[in-house]
Amino acid sequence: MSVQLIVLIVCAVLFVGAYFYSKYRQNKQRVKTTISPKTTSKNEKKLNWTTIILIMIVLVGGYYIYKNYQKDEIISIPLSEAITLSKSNTFNDLVIQNSGGASNLKFVVADGFNDVKTIDINDKEISLNAKDDINVDAGYVSVKDLVDMGLVLPAKYRSETISSGINWIGFLSNFLLIGVLIAIYYFMIIGRGSQKFTKDKNSITFNDIGGVGEAKERLNEVVNFLKDKSYFENLGARIPRGILLEGPPGVGKTMLAKAVATEADVPFYYTSGSEFHSAFVGIAGMKVKKLFKQARKTPSVIFIDEFDSIANARGSGHTDAGREWNHTLNQLLSEMDGFENNSQVIVLAATNRADVLDPAVLRPGRFDRKIFIPLPSLKDRVEILKIHAKGKPFESGIDIENLAKQTSGFSGAELALLLNEAAIIAGQDHKDIILSTHVIKAIDKVLAGEERKSLVLTPDEKRLIATHEAGHALIANLIPDADKVQRISILPRGQVGGFTRTAADKEELLVSKAKAQATIAVFLGGRAAEEIIIGNELVSSGAKSDLERANQIARGMVENYGMGENFGLRYALTNSMGLKDLSIDSQKTIDSDVQNILDKCYTKAKDIIDGNMISIKKLIDALLEKESLDFLEVKNILGGVIENGR
């Protein structure tokens, strides 16, 4: 089999593989974007038929080339063997083909010869039969030279001159190789453009999103504009061309963008900043242009996730990556500037790092409106939990509000994960309904990680962990400004040996000095309990994360909130490099104030433990017996002490 034929077969395989890989990518993207895999646009159908026809041409062409190659293939032997065989009159026909001065001899074995033993050009033994075609490369040798070399010319021979023909197998192989490279480039690079979201019965609406009431109210203006833009235009109003959704991960930015398109009943185009970047210069800018060209056909919403990955503040851009980065952003800005005044395209972008965006992006006429979406408040969490609880068989009387109190700082995505974990735990327990205990276990799992059942603690380790967690719980319940204990556990989870979970009675926007000091005292309560009850020489490394968080709060009080005794109302500013712009004396003053705060809070924690030794030992014994305690059990153990302490 020739090299050209092998190249042809490889090209055909690569071409077919590129097509099916592109189909796999399309179906995967549809699943990711909630489009049914069966839904195919007219353009996609046209592309599919075109691709199928091309594949058929490749396969049919390859088949005919292969058959012609097989048909023309004849036996080739060395010239020396041909001279030897000619002396025995083995051949009865000879055609001398002259091309460019070189000769090629075509012999035909005579009828009277069968099983003539010889070798081919590869020194392999072969047998010749009557009427076999024999090919011999004579090179630049004349007929006279051949006779002088000993070649016996048969009775019938002729000489012909042929012109150099085209090597069709080589030509088509190279041609198809170029076609395959173009196909791979299209299917795997250009074909991975933006995907369109179509409205269906499962589309997300504002009613499906809990909390974020202010954001929904502001985005409702966009919905009204897309529905009836003439009303706003008559008033001389212009809807913002770009709206930036800023907030932590998991708060619902993508869901809000989908809801805008669904409420307005317009197409929704989704892409992410990472999809715009490519290893080939110019591809990203072309994708931006293609996306906006498609969206301008009808009123529509374009949503760009991970916006900071393409709209980051531009630098010098001396590298290829930097130039491509700048080119992508410039193309995006020019497309937004190209919107006409009556454009019906709204661009929504999501990021959790608005501080790193290029200033040109945020100027009026581009992304001139920012909507901040914070982590859900207590009221929002109750609403979100109720939405995600629909369709799940919870036990009657489950306290959603109390559950919301225990999930302070959770995003909407984490709340959805929480209830899903609760359902999984209920299934593992072979229950038909989700119990409160399943939800509590789910909270423990989300916050602290999986329970490490394989880790066996010694009695001394269990007592040490119980003492540590009891110290946290006692301080939290005896300081009025501290958050109340919701659950204590000494079961190892993730990277922690135990945990104490607290929750506030009500959420506060501002943090008072007393609140900050109470929180520090709670964090230091575990180390204080170890030192007093176990002994200073036997304190453990379990307070590492407690010390880290206590120091963060204390340093924030001094540097940012003016709560330091000596540093006073000054603020620790940072320079352009992100470093604190402070003198050495100021840094020493801050360190001194931080140390004073930590010392006072630690002393307070030790005083509370010293004065309530009976209560803390009851907590320790209860933890050693049950391993986990909820807020009611803690309240029963410390009931009288709490009343007196508060």
Helices and strands as residue ranges (DSSP letters): H 3-32, H 42-72, E 75-76, H 79-86, E 91-99, E 102-109, E 116-119, E 125-128, E 133-139, H 143-148, E 157-161, H 168-185, I 186-190, E 195-197, G 206-208, H 213-227, H 229-234, E 242-246, H 253-264, E 268-272, H 273-276, H 283-295, E 300-305, G 307-309, H 320-337, E 345-351, G 354-356, G 359-361, E 367-372, H 378-389, H 400-405, H 412-428, H 436-448, H 459-478, E 484-489, E 499-503, H 513-529, I 530-534, G 536-538, G 541-543, H 544-559, H 584-611, H 613-626, E 628-630, H 631-637, H 639-645
